[in-house]
Amino acid sequence: MDNIITQMVILLLLVVAGYVSNKCGLTGGDFDRKLSNFIINVSCPCLIVSSVMGDVGPDRGLIVPLLVVGFLTYVVLFGVSWLLPRYFVRQAGLRGMYSFMLMFGNVGFIGYPVVASIFGHQAVFYASLLNVPNTLFIFVVGTVFVLGDGQKMRFNPRTLYCPAMIASYVSIAIVALGWEHVPRVVAEPLRLLGGVTVPGALLVIGSSMAQIGRRHVLGAPRTYVMAALRLLAVPVAVFMLSRLAGADDTVNKINTVLIGMPVASYGTMFCLKYGRDEGEMVRGTLITTILSVVTIPLLTFILF
């Protein structure tokens, strides 16, 4: 428990460094956008691939269980996210926003670094497989939630070959075929580039927080209800259901931590892209990110 708290404090300090850097004029604006694109398209895929390279490779027998647990989890999350906002969000026009916030966590930016900190570097491979349905659902269901009622679900085939998905395919092939012992001249550059993901992502999050106006800091009661559900209640419920269903304990623990991540940053980007007011989404993202510093150690203490 002490080690987990220490890791979360370390991650928080990197967020603070991003916040201070923005206030000093060193980050923000175009810098943040370019660094975010670099992390999403280059360093995070390298982190995923390099996680399966080493003297001791991940358990290839977990590939199928990970994918099964991942897809079943997001089927459950879809039902929960569609239903619950009807009970604590009065404005019908905002329910889709809260459905998005309940269903999708910030796995890429925060989830992978946290999983690596708690479970070790190789666990990033397991997390990437559990994140496959997240990547698929967020561009189909997520956009519908943000746009509101009456929108049709459309699948974009490009989702299947975005850099993170390609990295997942490559890592699956490496593990399935037993190619973990990659020459150092190939593996080391991937590890070094992947190492940018953790500090870079947290710096961007801190810098983004510095750009949010004061009016976005405090949310309505519904924001805190959503935060309690997203960060604690829903992960615990899914953990218990998975345990009753006989899911592998390691898979279940990693999956639970990923579900307990703060709101996905894609929500704000979707709002900006489709012309929706991003205020509610920004508040939810900010508040859950701050609270996760406490809830993630609490979640691991309760479950593990």
ChimeraX commands (.cxc) that place a marker at each C-alpha (Angstrom):
marker #1 position 0.00,0.00,0.00 radius 0.5
marker #1 position 2.82,2.41,0.91 radius 0.5
marker #1 position 4.50,1.69,-2.43 radius 0.5
marker #1 position 1.30,2.47,-4.34 radius 0.5
marker #1 position 0.82,5.76,-2.47 radius 0.5
marker #1 position 4.45,6.65,-3.19 radius 0.5
marker #1 position 3.96,5.94,-6.89 radius 0.5
marker #1 position 0.80,8.07,-7.01 radius 0.5
marker #1 position 2.59,10.96,-5.27 radius 0.5
marker #1 position 5.40,10.68,-7.82 radius 0.5
marker #1 position 2.87,10.83,-10.66 radius 0.5
marker #1 position 1.13,13.78,-9.01 radius 0.5
marker #1 position 4.42,15.67,-8.75 radius 0.5
marker #1 position 4.87,15.27,-12.52 radius 0.5
marker #1 position 1.38,16.73,-13.01 radius 0.5
marker #1 position 2.36,19.63,-10.74 radius 0.5
marker #1 position 5.53,20.11,-12.81 radius 0.5
marker #1 position 3.36,20.41,-15.94 radius 0.5
marker #1 position 1.10,22.92,-14.19 radius 0.5
marker #1 position 4.05,25.08,-13.06 radius 0.5
marker #1 position 5.70,24.84,-16.49 radius 0.5
marker #1 position 2.54,26.19,-18.10 radius 0.5
marker #1 position 2.31,29.08,-15.63 radius 0.5
marker #1 position 5.96,29.90,-16.41 radius 0.5
marker #1 position 5.19,29.98,-20.13 radius 0.5
marker #1 position 7.24,26.88,-20.96 radius 0.5
marker #1 position 4.31,24.69,-22.07 radius 0.5
marker #1 position 0.76,25.10,-23.32 radius 0.5
marker #1 position -1.01,25.73,-26.60 radius 0.5
marker #1 position 0.76,24.32,-29.64 radius 0.5
marker #1 position 3.43,22.62,-27.51 radius 0.5
marker #1 position 0.81,20.59,-25.63 radius 0.5
marker #1 position -1.01,19.60,-28.82 radius 0.5
marker #1 position 2.18,18.44,-30.52 radius 0.5
marker #1 position 3.42,16.56,-27.47 radius 0.5
marker #1 position 0.00,14.90,-27.08 radius 0.5
marker #1 position 0.09,13.76,-30.70 radius 0.5
marker #1 position 3.63,12.47,-30.24 radius 0.5
marker #1 position 2.63,10.48,-27.15 radius 0.5
marker #1 position -0.50,9.02,-28.77 radius 0.5
marker #1 position 1.11,8.20,-32.12 radius 0.5
marker #1 position 4.74,7.40,-31.22 radius 0.5
marker #1 position 5.78,6.96,-27.59 radius 0.5
marker #1 position 2.69,5.11,-26.30 radius 0.5
marker #1 position 2.80,2.52,-29.14 radius 0.5
marker #1 position 6.53,2.08,-28.41 radius 0.5
marker #1 position 5.69,1.55,-24.72 radius 0.5
marker #1 position 3.16,-1.14,-25.64 radius 0.5
marker #1 position 5.56,-3.02,-27.95 radius 0.5
marker #1 position 8.59,-2.70,-25.64 radius 0.5
marker #1 position 6.54,-4.07,-22.72 radius 0.5
marker #1 position 6.75,-7.58,-24.23 radius 0.5
marker #1 position 10.51,-7.48,-24.84 radius 0.5
marker #1 position 12.80,-8.85,-22.19 radius 0.5
marker #1 position 14.26,-11.93,-20.57 radius 0.5
marker #1 position 10.88,-12.98,-19.15 radius 0.5
marker #1 position 7.94,-12.43,-21.50 radius 0.5
marker #1 position 4.27,-12.06,-20.60 radius 0.5
marker #1 position 2.13,-15.16,-20.23 radius 0.5
marker #1 position 0.80,-15.92,-23.72 radius 0.5
marker #1 position -1.97,-17.99,-22.18 radius 0.5
marker #1 position -3.56,-14.75,-20.94 radius 0.5
marker #1 position -4.08,-13.23,-24.41 radius 0.5
marker #1 position -7.55,-14.71,-24.98 radius 0.5
marker #1 position -8.74,-14.20,-21.36 radius 0.5
marker #1 position -7.62,-10.56,-21.52 radius 0.5
marker #1 position -9.56,-9.89,-24.72 radius 0.5
marker #1 position -12.65,-11.69,-23.43 radius 0.5
marker #1 position -12.60,-9.85,-20.10 radius 0.5
marker #1 position -12.00,-6.55,-21.89 radius 0.5
marker #1 position -14.96,-6.88,-24.25 radius 0.5
marker #1 position -17.33,-8.20,-21.57 radius 0.5
marker #1 position -16.30,-5.33,-19.30 radius 0.5
marker #1 position -17.21,-2.70,-21.88 radius 0.5
marker #1 position -20.54,-4.37,-22.61 radius 0.5
marker #1 position -21.33,-4.05,-18.89 radius 0.5
marker #1 position -19.98,-0.48,-18.78 radius 0.5
marker #1 position -22.17,0.48,-21.74 radius 0.5
marker #1 position -25.31,-0.70,-19.94 radius 0.5
marker #1 position -24.33,0.99,-16.68 radius 0.5
marker #1 position -23.33,4.24,-18.39 radius 0.5
marker #1 position -26.54,4.43,-20.40 radius 0.5
marker #1 position -28.77,3.74,-17.39 radius 0.5
marker #1 position -27.33,5.51,-14.34 radius 0.5
marker #1 position -27.24,9.15,-15.58 radius 0.5
marker #1 position -31.03,9.03,-15.89 radius 0.5
marker #1 position -31.20,8.93,-12.09 radius 0.5
marker #1 position -28.82,11.78,-11.14 radius 0.5
marker #1 position -28.68,14.11,-14.19 radius 0.5
marker #1 position -31.86,16.16,-14.57 radius 0.5
marker #1 position -31.03,17.85,-17.88 radius 0.5
marker #1 position -31.65,15.32,-20.64 radius 0.5
marker #1 position -29.18,17.11,-22.89 radius 0.5
marker #1 position -26.33,16.45,-20.47 radius 0.5
marker #1 position -26.99,12.75,-19.88 radius 0.5
marker #1 position -24.95,11.69,-22.89 radius 0.5
marker #1 position -21.97,13.63,-21.54 radius 0.5
marker #1 position -22.23,11.80,-18.22 radius 0.5
marker #1 position -22.67,8.47,-19.98 radius 0.5
marker #1 position -19.37,9.14,-21.75 radius 0.5
marker #1 position -17.65,10.09,-18.49 radius 0.5
marker #1 position -18.89,6.94,-16.77 radius 0.5
marker #1 position -17.90,4.58,-19.57 radius 0.5
marker #1 position -14.50,5.82,-20.70 radius 0.5
marker #1 position -11.42,6.30,-18.54 radius 0.5
marker #1 position -8.09,7.90,-19.38 radius 0.5
marker #1 position -6.33,4.60,-20.04 radius 0.5
marker #1 position -3.74,5.80,-22.57 radius 0.5
marker #1 position -2.46,8.87,-20.72 radius 0.5
marker #1 position -2.83,7.77,-17.09 radius 0.5
marker #1 position -3.80,4.09,-17.13 radius 0.5
marker #1 position -0.61,2.72,-18.68 radius 0.5
marker #1 position 1.73,4.70,-16.40 radius 0.5
marker #1 position -0.26,3.69,-13.30 radius 0.5
marker #1 position -0.40,0.01,-14.30 radius 0.5
marker #1 position 3.34,0.04,-14.98 radius 0.5
marker #1 position 3.94,1.63,-11.57 radius 0.5
marker #1 position 1.76,-0.85,-9.65 radius 0.5
marker #1 position 2.20,-4.12,-11.56 radius 0.5
marker #1 position 5.51,-3.66,-13.39 radius 0.5
marker #1 position 6.56,-2.83,-16.95 radius 0.5
marker #1 position 5.27,-6.07,-18.51 radius 0.5
marker #1 position 1.74,-5.37,-17.28 radius 0.5
marker #1 position 1.46,-2.64,-19.93 radius 0.5
marker #1 position 1.00,-5.43,-22.49 radius 0.5
marker #1 position -1.93,-6.83,-20.52 radius 0.5
marker #1 position -3.37,-3.32,-20.17 radius 0.5
marker #1 position -3.06,-2.73,-23.92 radius 0.5
marker #1 position -5.13,-5.84,-24.65 radius 0.5
marker #1 position -7.78,-4.83,-22.11 radius 0.5
marker #1 position -7.81,-1.41,-23.81 radius 0.5
marker #1 position -8.60,-2.80,-27.29 radius 0.5
marker #1 position -12.40,-2.60,-26.75 radius 0.5
marker #1 position -11.98,0.84,-25.17 radius 0.5
marker #1 position -10.35,2.11,-28.35 radius 0.5
marker #1 position -13.10,0.59,-30.50 radius 0.5
marker #1 position -16.06,1.69,-28.36 radius 0.5
marker #1 position -14.88,5.24,-27.74 radius 0.5
marker #1 position -15.05,6.15,-31.44 radius 0.5
marker #1 position -18.44,4.47,-31.92 radius 0.5
marker #1 position -20.40,4.76,-28.68 radius 0.5
marker #1 position -18.40,7.69,-27.30 radius 0.5
marker #1 position -19.18,10.06,-30.15 radius 0.5
marker #1 position -22.89,9.18,-29.93 radius 0.5
marker #1 position -22.91,9.97,-26.20 radius 0.5
marker #1 position -21.26,13.35,-26.79 radius 0.5
marker #1 position -23.54,14.28,-29.70 radius 0.5
marker #1 position -26.68,13.41,-27.73 radius 0.5
marker #1 position -29.89,11.48,-28.32 radius 0.5
marker #1 position -31.00,10.55,-31.80 radius 0.5
marker #1 position -27.51,9.99,-33.22 radius 0.5
marker #1 position -26.69,6.77,-35.05 radius 0.5
marker #1 position -23.67,4.69,-34.09 radius 0.5
marker #1 position -21.09,4.67,-36.86 radius 0.5
marker #1 position -17.95,2.54,-36.91 radius 0.5
marker #1 position -14.82,4.13,-38.36 radius 0.5
marker #1 position -12.59,1.36,-39.82 radius 0.5
marker #1 position -9.53,3.54,-39.27 radius 0.5
marker #1 position -9.88,2.81,-35.55 radius 0.5
marker #1 position -8.62,-0.72,-36.26 radius 0.5
marker #1 position -5.25,0.53,-37.50 radius 0.5
marker #1 position -4.49,3.56,-35.35 radius 0.5
marker #1 position -0.91,3.43,-33.91 radius 0.5
marker #1 position -1.98,2.08,-30.49 radius 0.5
marker #1 position -4.00,-0.73,-32.09 radius 0.5
marker #1 position -1.16,-1.63,-34.47 radius 0.5
marker #1 position 1.21,-1.74,-31.47 radius 0.5
marker #1 position -1.22,-4.08,-29.72 radius 0.5
marker #1 position -1.32,-6.38,-32.77 radius 0.5
marker #1 position 2.48,-6.42,-32.95 radius 0.5
marker #1 position 2.85,-7.14,-29.23 radius 0.5
marker #1 position 0.30,-9.99,-29.48 radius 0.5
marker #1 position 2.27,-11.50,-32.38 radius 0.5
marker #1 position 5.56,-11.19,-30.48 radius 0.5
marker #1 position 4.15,-12.98,-27.43 radius 0.5
marker #1 position 2.15,-15.58,-29.36 radius 0.5
marker #1 position 5.16,-16.54,-31.50 radius 0.5
marker #1 position 7.72,-16.37,-28.69 radius 0.5
marker #1 position 9.79,-13.53,-30.18 radius 0.5
marker #1 position 10.36,-11.66,-26.91 radius 0.5
marker #1 position 14.16,-11.82,-27.21 radius 0.5
marker #1 position 14.46,-9.00,-29.73 radius 0.5
marker #1 position 17.99,-7.69,-30.49 radius 0.5
marker #1 position 19.01,-4.84,-28.17 radius 0.5
marker #1 position 19.58,-2.50,-31.12 radius 0.5
marker #1 position 15.84,-2.73,-31.82 radius 0.5
marker #1 position 14.45,-3.11,-28.29 radius 0.5
marker #1 position 16.41,-0.31,-26.61 radius 0.5
marker #1 position 15.22,2.56,-28.89 radius 0.5
marker #1 position 11.64,1.35,-28.38 radius 0.5
marker #1 position 12.12,1.34,-24.60 radius 0.5
marker #1 position 13.65,4.82,-24.64 radius 0.5
marker #1 position 10.84,6.25,-26.78 radius 0.5
marker #1 position 8.25,4.41,-24.67 radius 0.5
marker #1 position 9.80,5.96,-21.57 radius 0.5
marker #1 position 8.65,9.38,-22.77 radius 0.5
marker #1 position 5.01,8.33,-22.32 radius 0.5
marker #1 position 4.76,8.52,-18.52 radius 0.5
marker #1 position 6.41,11.91,-17.85 radius 0.5
marker #1 position 5.17,13.42,-21.11 radius 0.5
marker #1 position 1.53,12.47,-20.57 radius 0.5
marker #1 position 1.50,13.73,-17.00 radius 0.5
marker #1 position 3.17,17.00,-17.98 radius 0.5
marker #1 position 0.48,17.57,-20.62 radius 0.5
marker #1 position -2.28,16.86,-18.09 radius 0.5
marker #1 position -0.77,19.33,-15.63 radius 0.5
marker #1 position -0.34,21.94,-18.34 radius 0.5
marker #1 position -3.95,21.46,-19.47 radius 0.5
marker #1 position -5.19,21.96,-15.91 radius 0.5
marker #1 position -3.35,25.28,-15.76 radius 0.5
marker #1 position -5.34,26.50,-18.77 radius 0.5
marker #1 position -8.76,25.71,-17.29 radius 0.5
marker #1 position -10.56,28.77,-15.98 radius 0.5
marker #1 position -11.64,29.01,-12.36 radius 0.5
marker #1 position -15.28,28.58,-13.32 radius 0.5
marker #1 position -14.48,25.00,-14.33 radius 0.5
marker #1 position -12.87,24.00,-11.04 radius 0.5
marker #1 position -16.00,23.35,-8.94 radius 0.5
marker #1 position -18.66,21.13,-10.41 radius 0.5
marker #1 position -22.31,20.55,-9.56 radius 0.5
marker #1 position -23.33,17.67,-7.22 radius 0.5
marker #1 position -23.94,15.47,-10.27 radius 0.5
marker #1 position -20.23,15.78,-11.15 radius 0.5
marker #1 position -19.22,14.31,-7.80 radius 0.5
marker #1 position -21.82,11.54,-8.06 radius 0.5
marker #1 position -20.31,10.62,-11.43 radius 0.5
marker #1 position -16.80,10.78,-9.93 radius 0.5
marker #1 position -17.73,8.42,-7.08 radius 0.5
marker #1 position -19.26,5.96,-9.54 radius 0.5
marker #1 position -16.40,6.14,-12.06 radius 0.5
marker #1 position -13.51,6.01,-9.61 radius 0.5
marker #1 position -14.80,3.58,-6.99 radius 0.5
marker #1 position -18.32,2.08,-7.21 radius 0.5
marker #1 position -18.23,0.81,-10.81 radius 0.5
marker #1 position -14.66,-0.64,-10.62 radius 0.5
marker #1 position -15.48,-2.48,-7.38 radius 0.5
marker #1 position -18.73,-3.85,-8.86 radius 0.5
marker #1 position -16.97,-5.08,-12.03 radius 0.5
marker #1 position -14.19,-6.61,-9.93 radius 0.5
marker #1 position -16.68,-8.60,-7.87 radius 0.5
marker #1 position -18.62,-9.73,-10.95 radius 0.5
marker #1 position -15.41,-10.83,-12.69 radius 0.5
marker #1 position -14.27,-12.73,-9.61 radius 0.5
marker #1 position -17.63,-14.51,-9.38 radius 0.5
marker #1 position -17.31,-15.37,-13.10 radius 0.5
marker #1 position -13.90,-16.98,-12.43 radius 0.5
marker #1 position -11.69,-14.44,-14.23 radius 0.5
marker #1 position -7.92,-14.75,-13.79 radius 0.5
marker #1 position -6.91,-12.81,-10.68 radius 0.5
marker #1 position -4.07,-10.87,-12.35 radius 0.5
marker #1 position -6.27,-9.94,-15.29 radius 0.5
marker #1 position -9.07,-8.89,-12.95 radius 0.5
marker #1 position -6.81,-6.64,-10.88 radius 0.5
marker #1 position -5.30,-4.86,-13.88 radius 0.5
marker #1 position -8.74,-4.48,-15.47 radius 0.5
marker #1 position -10.13,-2.99,-12.24 radius 0.5
marker #1 position -7.35,-0.41,-12.00 radius 0.5
marker #1 position -7.93,0.61,-15.63 radius 0.5
marker #1 position -11.68,1.02,-15.04 radius 0.5
marker #1 position -10.89,3.26,-12.05 radius 0.5
marker #1 position -9.05,5.84,-14.15 radius 0.5
marker #1 position -10.32,9.45,-14.40 radius 0.5
marker #1 position -12.46,10.58,-17.35 radius 0.5
marker #1 position -10.87,10.11,-20.78 radius 0.5
marker #1 position -9.42,13.25,-22.34 radius 0.5
marker #1 position -11.04,12.25,-25.65 radius 0.5
marker #1 position -14.33,13.59,-24.24 radius 0.5
marker #1 position -13.11,17.18,-24.35 radius 0.5
marker #1 position -11.65,16.69,-27.82 radius 0.5
marker #1 position -14.97,15.27,-29.10 radius 0.5
marker #1 position -16.85,18.25,-27.63 radius 0.5
marker #1 position -14.55,20.70,-29.42 radius 0.5
marker #1 position -14.74,18.73,-32.67 radius 0.5
marker #1 position -18.54,18.49,-32.74 radius 0.5
marker #1 position -19.33,21.95,-31.39 radius 0.5
marker #1 position -20.69,20.88,-27.98 radius 0.5
marker #1 position -20.12,22.98,-24.85 radius 0.5
marker #1 position -17.08,21.36,-23.26 radius 0.5
marker #1 position -17.52,22.93,-19.78 radius 0.5
marker #1 position -19.26,19.92,-18.20 radius 0.5
marker #1 position -16.75,17.49,-19.69 radius 0.5
marker #1 position -13.76,19.58,-18.61 radius 0.5
marker #1 position -15.08,19.78,-15.03 radius 0.5
marker #1 position -15.60,16.02,-14.91 radius 0.5
marker #1 position -12.14,15.35,-16.33 radius 0.5
marker #1 position -10.44,17.78,-13.95 radius 0.5
marker #1 position -12.24,16.65,-10.79 radius 0.5
marker #1 position -11.79,12.91,-11.46 radius 0.5
marker #1 position -8.09,13.45,-12.30 radius 0.5
marker #1 position -7.50,15.24,-8.99 radius 0.5
marker #1 position -9.54,12.73,-6.95 radius 0.5
marker #1 position -7.83,9.74,-8.60 radius 0.5
marker #1 position -4.65,10.55,-6.70 radius 0.5
marker #1 position -6.55,9.38,-3.60 radius 0.5
marker #1 position -8.98,6.86,-5.10 radius 0.5
marker #1 position -6.48,4.70,-7.01 radius 0.5
marker #1 position -4.46,3.82,-3.88 radius 0.5
marker #1 position -7.76,3.35,-2.02 radius 0.5
marker #1 position -9.05,1.08,-4.76 radius 0.5
marker #1 position -5.94,-1.10,-4.66 radius 0.5
marker #1 position -6.13,-1.23,-0.86 radius 0.5
marker #1 position -9.77,-2.36,-0.91 radius 0.5
marker #1 position -9.38,-5.00,-3.61 radius 0.5
marker #1 position -5.87,-6.35,-3.33 radius 0.5
marker link #1:1,2 radius 0.2
marker link #1:2,3 radius 0.2
marker link #1:3,4 radius 0.2
marker link #1:4,5 radius 0.2
marker link #1:5,6 radius 0.2
marker link #1:6,7 radius 0.2
marker link #1:7,8 radius 0.2
marker link #1:8,9 radius 0.2
marker link #1:9,10 radius 0.2
marker link #1:10,11 radius 0.2
marker link #1:11,12 radius 0.2
marker link #1:12,13 radius 0.2
marker link #1:13,14 radius 0.2
marker link #1:14,15 radius 0.2
marker link #1:15,16 radius 0.2
marker link #1:16,17 radius 0.2
marker link #1:17,18 radius 0.2
marker link #1:18,19 radius 0.2
marker link #1:19,20 radius 0.2
marker link #1:20,21 radius 0.2
marker link #1:21,22 radius 0.2
marker link #1:22,23 radius 0.2
marker link #1:23,24 radius 0.2
marker link #1:24,25 radius 0.2
marker link #1:25,26 radius 0.2
marker link #1:26,27 radius 0.2
marker link #1:27,28 radius 0.2
marker link #1:28,29 radius 0.2
marker link #1:29,30 radius 0.2
marker link #1:30,31 radius 0.2
marker link #1:31,32 radius 0.2
marker link #1:32,33 radius 0.2
marker link #1:33,34 radius 0.2
marker link #1:34,35 radius 0.2
marker link #1:35,36 radius 0.2
marker link #1:36,37 radius 0.2
marker link #1:37,38 radius 0.2
marker link #1:38,39 radius 0.2
marker link #1:39,40 radius 0.2
marker link #1:40,41 radius 0.2
marker link #1:41,42 radius 0.2
marker link #1:42,43 radius 0.2
marker link #1:43,44 radius 0.2
marker link #1:44,45 radius 0.2
marker link #1:45,46 radius 0.2
marker link #1:46,47 radius 0.2
marker link #1:47,48 radius 0.2
marker link #1:48,49 radius 0.2
marker link #1:49,50 radius 0.2
marker link #1:50,51 radius 0.2
marker link #1:51,52 radius 0.2
marker link #1:52,53 radius 0.2
marker link #1:53,54 radius 0.2
marker link #1:54,55 radius 0.2
marker link #1:55,56 radius 0.2
marker link #1:56,57 radius 0.2
marker link #1:57,58 radius 0.2
marker link #1:58,59 radius 0.2
marker link #1:59,60 radius 0.2
marker link #1:60,61 radius 0.2
marker link #1:61,62 radius 0.2
marker link #1:62,63 radius 0.2
marker link #1:63,64 radius 0.2
marker link #1:64,65 radius 0.2
marker link #1:65,66 radius 0.2
marker link #1:66,67 radius 0.2
marker link #1:67,68 radius 0.2
marker link #1:68,69 radius 0.2
marker link #1:69,70 radius 0.2
marker link #1:70,71 radius 0.2
marker link #1:71,72 radius 0.2
marker link #1:72,73 radius 0.2
marker link #1:73,74 radius 0.2
marker link #1:74,75 radius 0.2
marker link #1:75,76 radius 0.2
marker link #1:76,77 radius 0.2
marker link #1:77,78 radius 0.2
marker link #1:78,79 radius 0.2
marker link #1:79,80 radius 0.2
marker link #1:80,81 radius 0.2
marker link #1:81,82 radius 0.2
marker link #1:82,83 radius 0.2
marker link #1:83,84 radius 0.2
marker link #1:84,85 radius 0.2
marker link #1:85,86 radius 0.2
marker link #1:86,87 radius 0.2
marker link #1:87,88 radius 0.2
marker link #1:88,89 radius 0.2
marker link #1:89,90 radius 0.2
marker link #1:90,91 radius 0.2
marker link #1:91,92 radius 0.2
marker link #1:92,93 radius 0.2
marker link #1:93,94 radius 0.2
marker link #1:94,95 radius 0.2
marker link #1:95,96 radius 0.2
marker link #1:96,97 radius 0.2
marker link #1:97,98 radius 0.2
marker link #1:98,99 radius 0.2
marker link #1:99,100 radius 0.2
marker link #1:100,101 radius 0.2
marker link #1:101,102 radius 0.2
marker link #1:102,103 radius 0.2
marker link #1:103,104 radius 0.2
marker link #1:104,105 radius 0.2
marker link #1:105,106 radius 0.2
marker link #1:106,107 radius 0.2
marker link #1:107,108 radius 0.2
marker link #1:108,109 radius 0.2
marker link #1:109,110 radius 0.2
marker link #1:110,111 radius 0.2
marker link #1:111,112 radius 0.2
marker link #1:112,113 radius 0.2
marker link #1:113,114 radius 0.2
marker link #1:114,115 radius 0.2
marker link #1:115,116 radius 0.2
marker link #1:116,117 radius 0.2
marker link #1:117,118 radius 0.2
marker link #1:118,119 radius 0.2
marker link #1:119,120 radius 0.2
marker link #1:120,121 radius 0.2
marker link #1:121,122 radius 0.2
marker link #1:122,123 radius 0.2
marker link #1:123,124 radius 0.2
marker link #1:124,125 radius 0.2
marker link #1:125,126 radius 0.2
marker link #1:126,127 radius 0.2
marker link #1:127,128 radius 0.2
marker link #1:128,129 radius 0.2
marker link #1:129,130 radius 0.2
marker link #1:130,131 radius 0.2
marker link #1:131,132 radius 0.2
marker link #1:132,133 radius 0.2
marker link #1:133,134 radius 0.2
marker link #1:134,135 radius 0.2
marker link #1:135,136 radius 0.2
marker link #1:136,137 radius 0.2
marker link #1:137,138 radius 0.2
marker link #1:138,139 radius 0.2
marker link #1:139,140 radius 0.2
marker link #1:140,141 radius 0.2
marker link #1:141,142 radius 0.2
marker link #1:142,143 radius 0.2
marker link #1:143,144 radius 0.2
marker link #1:144,145 radius 0.2
marker link #1:145,146 radius 0.2
marker link #1:146,147 radius 0.2
marker link #1:147,148 radius 0.2
marker link #1:148,149 radius 0.2
marker link #1:149,150 radius 0.2
marker link #1:150,151 radius 0.2
marker link #1:151,152 radius 0.2
marker link #1:152,153 radius 0.2
marker link #1:153,154 radius 0.2
marker link #1:154,155 radius 0.2
marker link #1:155,156 radius 0.2
marker link #1:156,157 radius 0.2
marker link #1:157,158 radius 0.2
marker link #1:158,159 radius 0.2
marker link #1:159,160 radius 0.2
marker link #1:160,161 radius 0.2
marker link #1:161,162 radius 0.2
marker link #1:162,163 radius 0.2
marker link #1:163,164 radius 0.2
marker link #1:164,165 radius 0.2
marker link #1:165,166 radius 0.2
marker link #1:166,167 radius 0.2
marker link #1:167,168 radius 0.2
marker link #1:168,169 radius 0.2
marker link #1:169,170 radius 0.2
marker link #1:170,171 radius 0.2
marker link #1:171,172 radius 0.2
marker link #1:172,173 radius 0.2
marker link #1:173,174 radius 0.2
marker link #1:174,175 radius 0.2
marker link #1:175,176 radius 0.2
marker link #1:176,177 radius 0.2
marker link #1:177,178 radius 0.2
marker link #1:178,179 radius 0.2
marker link #1:179,180 radius 0.2
marker link #1:180,181 radius 0.2
marker link #1:181,182 radius 0.2
marker link #1:182,183 radius 0.2
marker link #1:183,184 radius 0.2
marker link #1:184,185 radius 0.2
marker link #1:185,186 radius 0.2
marker link #1:186,187 radius 0.2
marker link #1:187,188 radius 0.2
marker link #1:188,189 radius 0.2
marker link #1:189,190 radius 0.2
marker link #1:190,191 radius 0.2
marker link #1:191,192 radius 0.2
marker link #1:192,193 radius 0.2
marker link #1:193,194 radius 0.2
marker link #1:194,195 radius 0.2
marker link #1:195,196 radius 0.2
marker link #1:196,197 radius 0.2
marker link #1:197,198 radius 0.2
marker link #1:198,199 radius 0.2
marker link #1:199,200 radius 0.2
marker link #1:200,201 radius 0.2
marker link #1:201,202 radius 0.2
marker link #1:202,203 radius 0.2
marker link #1:203,204 radius 0.2
marker link #1:204,205 radius 0.2
marker link #1:205,206 radius 0.2
marker link #1:206,207 radius 0.2
marker link #1:207,208 radius 0.2
marker link #1:208,209 radius 0.2
marker link #1:209,210 radius 0.2
marker link #1:210,211 radius 0.2
marker link #1:211,212 radius 0.2
marker link #1:212,213 radius 0.2
marker link #1:213,214 radius 0.2
marker link #1:214,215 radius 0.2
marker link #1:215,216 radius 0.2
marker link #1:216,217 radius 0.2
marker link #1:217,218 radius 0.2
marker link #1:218,219 radius 0.2
marker link #1:219,220 radius 0.2
marker link #1:220,221 radius 0.2
marker link #1:221,222 radius 0.2
marker link #1:222,223 radius 0.2
marker link #1:223,224 radius 0.2
marker link #1:224,225 radius 0.2
marker link #1:225,226 radius 0.2
marker link #1:226,227 radius 0.2
marker link #1:227,228 radius 0.2
marker link #1:228,229 radius 0.2
marker link #1:229,230 radius 0.2
marker link #1:230,231 radius 0.2
marker link #1:231,232 radius 0.2
marker link #1:232,233 radius 0.2
marker link #1:233,234 radius 0.2
marker link #1:234,235 radius 0.2
marker link #1:235,236 radius 0.2
marker link #1:236,237 radius 0.2
marker link #1:237,238 radius 0.2
marker link #1:238,239 radius 0.2
marker link #1:239,240 radius 0.2
marker link #1:240,241 radius 0.2
marker link #1:241,242 radius 0.2
marker link #1:242,243 radius 0.2
marker link #1:243,244 radius 0.2
marker link #1:244,245 radius 0.2
marker link #1:245,246 radius 0.2
marker link #1:246,247 radius 0.2
marker link #1:247,248 radius 0.2
marker link #1:248,249 radius 0.2
marker link #1:249,250 radius 0.2
marker link #1:250,251 radius 0.2
marker link #1:251,252 radius 0.2
marker link #1:252,253 radius 0.2
marker link #1:253,254 radius 0.2
marker link #1:254,255 radius 0.2
marker link #1:255,256 radius 0.2
marker link #1:256,257 radius 0.2
marker link #1:257,258 radius 0.2
marker link #1:258,259 radius 0.2
marker link #1:259,260 radius 0.2
marker link #1:260,261 radius 0.2
marker link #1:261,262 radius 0.2
marker link #1:262,263 radius 0.2
marker link #1:263,264 radius 0.2
marker link #1:264,265 radius 0.2
marker link #1:265,266 radius 0.2
marker link #1:266,267 radius 0.2
marker link #1:267,268 radius 0.2
marker link #1:268,269 radius 0.2
marker link #1:269,270 radius 0.2
marker link #1:270,271 radius 0.2
marker link #1:271,272 radius 0.2
marker link #1:272,273 radius 0.2
marker link #1:273,274 radius 0.2
marker link #1:274,275 radius 0.2
marker link #1:275,276 radius 0.2
marker link #1:276,277 radius 0.2
marker link #1:277,278 radius 0.2
marker link #1:278,279 radius 0.2
marker link #1:279,280 radius 0.2
marker link #1:280,281 radius 0.2
marker link #1:281,282 radius 0.2
marker link #1:282,283 radius 0.2
marker link #1:283,284 radius 0.2
marker link #1:284,285 radius 0.2
marker link #1:285,286 radius 0.2
marker link #1:286,287 radius 0.2
marker link #1:287,288 radius 0.2
marker link #1:288,289 radius 0.2
marker link #1:289,290 radius 0.2
marker link #1:290,291 radius 0.2
marker link #1:291,292 radius 0.2
marker link #1:292,293 radius 0.2
marker link #1:293,294 radius 0.2
marker link #1:294,295 radius 0.2
marker link #1:295,296 radius 0.2
marker link #1:296,297 radius 0.2
marker link #1:297,298 radius 0.2
marker link #1:298,299 radius 0.2
marker link #1:299,300 radius 0.2
marker link #1:300,301 radius 0.2
marker link #1:301,302 radius 0.2
marker link #1:302,303 radius 0.2
marker link #1:303,304 radius 0.2
view
